[in-house]
Amino acid sequence: MPTFSHMDEEGRVRMVDVSKKPATAREAVAQGVITMQPETFELIKEQKVKKGNVLETARIAGVMAAKQTAGLIPMCHPLSLTHVQIDFFPHPDTHSIRIEAVVRVVGQTGVEMEALTAVAIAALTIYDMCKSYDRGMTISDVCLLKKSGGKSGTFVRS
């Protein structure tokens, strides 16, 4: 089992030193799902939510969240992201929306946390904008789908 790189020999938490690692192109893809009542799904789809365009607001929130990840997750490195893309995949049969984030950087550490944060905040934004209609919405399946670049190579969720 690998050791935790965020701990020193005495068990103290630290930020990992990546200064000797080469900068490489890295990408992470994450997803999350928000499930809601059929009526709420229709309001979003038809852009009839009183607070405005839910998915475009959630897209902006996801991009902003990816850029702020180092300020939210204590041991994350601040990164100069080169690309953040948030896409929505509505599923009428389950009254759910799958959110997917793609994040890229040329750097010394990966962008998994940025992609996961983007998805989570996009989902929370949808919840926030629609909670007056449906407090029972569920956010689930937030996970890493794929990552590439760096020493550990490529990961693809099976």
C-alpha positions in Angstrom: 0.0 0.0 0.0 1.4 3.4 -0.9 2.3 5.9 1.8 0.5 9.1 2.2 2.5 11.9 0.5 0.8 14.6 2.5 2.4 13.3 5.8 6.0 13.8 6.9 8.0 11.3 8.9 6.5 12.5 12.2 2.9 12.3 10.9 2.5 16.0 10.4 0.4 17.2 7.4 2.3 19.1 4.7 1.8 20.2 1.1 3.7 17.8 -1.2 6.8 19.3 -2.8 6.4 19.1 -6.5 9.3 21.4 -7.4 11.4 18.6 -8.9 8.6 17.1 -11.0 8.5 18.0 -14.7 5.6 20.0 -16.0 3.5 17.8 -18.2 0.1 18.1 -19.8 -2.6 16.8 -17.4 -6.3 16.3 -17.7 -9.0 15.1 -15.4 -12.7 14.3 -16.1 -15.2 14.0 -13.3 -18.9 13.6 -13.1 -21.8 14.0 -10.7 -25.6 13.5 -10.9 -28.4 15.5 -9.6 -31.9 13.9 -9.4 -35.1 15.8 -8.9 -38.9 15.7 -9.2 -40.2 15.6 -12.8 -41.7 19.1 -12.5 -38.3 20.5 -11.4 -36.6 18.8 -14.3 -39.1 20.4 -16.7 -38.7 23.9 -15.2 -34.9 23.6 -15.7 -35.3 22.2 -19.2 -37.8 24.9 -20.2 -35.7 27.7 -18.5 -38.7 28.7 -16.3 -36.9 28.8 -13.0 -37.5 32.2 -11.4 -33.8 32.7 -10.5 -32.7 32.5 -14.1 -30.9 30.1 -16.4 -30.0 27.2 -14.1 -27.6 25.3 -16.2 -25.6 28.4 -17.5 -25.3 29.6 -13.9 -24.2 26.2 -12.8 -21.6 26.1 -15.6 -20.1 29.4 -14.5 -20.1 28.3 -10.9 -18.3 25.1 -11.9 -15.6 27.0 -13.8 -15.2 29.4 -10.9 -14.9 26.5 -8.4 -12.2 24.7 -10.4 -10.2 27.9 -10.3 -10.7 28.2 -6.5 -9.9 24.6 -5.5 -6.6 25.4 -3.8 -8.5 27.8 -1.5 -11.0 25.1 -0.5 -9.0 21.9 -0.2 -6.1 22.5 2.2 -3.3 20.6 0.6 -4.1 21.4 -3.1 -1.5 23.4 -5.1 -2.7 26.6 -6.7 -2.7 25.9 -10.5 -2.8 27.9 -13.6 -5.6 26.0 -15.3 -5.5 26.0 -19.1 -9.0 24.7 -19.7 -12.2 24.1 -17.7 -15.3 22.7 -19.5 -18.6 21.9 -17.8 -21.3 20.0 -19.7 -24.8 18.8 -18.7 -26.5 15.6 -19.9 -30.2 15.6 -19.0 -31.8 12.2 -18.5 -35.6 12.7 -18.8 -36.4 9.1 -17.9 -34.8 9.5 -14.4 -35.4 13.3 -14.0 -31.7 13.7 -13.5 -28.9 15.7 -15.0 -25.4 14.3 -15.3 -22.7 16.9 -14.9 -19.3 16.4 -16.4 -16.2 18.6 -15.9 -13.0 18.4 -18.0 -10.1 20.3 -16.5 -6.6 20.7 -18.1 -3.3 22.1 -17.0 0.4 22.0 -18.0 2.0 21.6 -14.6 3.7 19.5 -12.0 0.6 18.1 -10.3 -2.8 16.8 -11.5 -6.2 18.4 -11.7 -8.5 15.7 -10.3 -9.5 17.8 -7.3 -10.3 20.7 -9.6 -12.6 18.5 -11.8 -14.3 17.0 -8.8 -14.8 20.4 -7.1 -16.2 21.8 -10.4 -18.8 19.1 -10.6 -19.8 19.3 -6.9 -20.3 23.1 -7.0 -22.2 23.0 -10.3 -24.6 20.4 -8.7 -24.9 22.5 -5.6 -25.7 25.6 -7.7 -28.5 23.7 -9.4 -29.8 22.7 -6.0 -29.6 26.3 -4.7 -31.4 27.7 -7.7 -34.2 25.1 -7.5 -34.6 24.4 -3.8 -37.8 26.5 -3.6 -39.4 24.0 -6.0 -37.8 20.8 -4.7 -35.9 20.3 -1.5 -35.7 16.6 -2.1 -33.1 16.8 -4.9 -30.3 14.3 -4.5 -26.6 14.8 -5.6 -24.8 11.6 -6.2 -22.1 9.7 -8.1 -19.5 12.4 -7.8 -16.4 10.6 -9.0 -13.3 10.7 -11.2 -13.9 9.2 -14.6 -10.5 9.7 -16.1 -7.1 11.3 -15.5 -4.0 11.5 -17.6 -0.6 12.9 -17.4 2.1 12.7 -14.7 4.1 9.9 -13.2 1.1 7.7 -12.4 -0.1 7.7 -16.0 -3.7 7.2 -17.1 -6.6 6.2 -15.0 -10.0 5.3 -16.6 -12.9 4.3 -14.4 -14.3 0.9 -15.6 
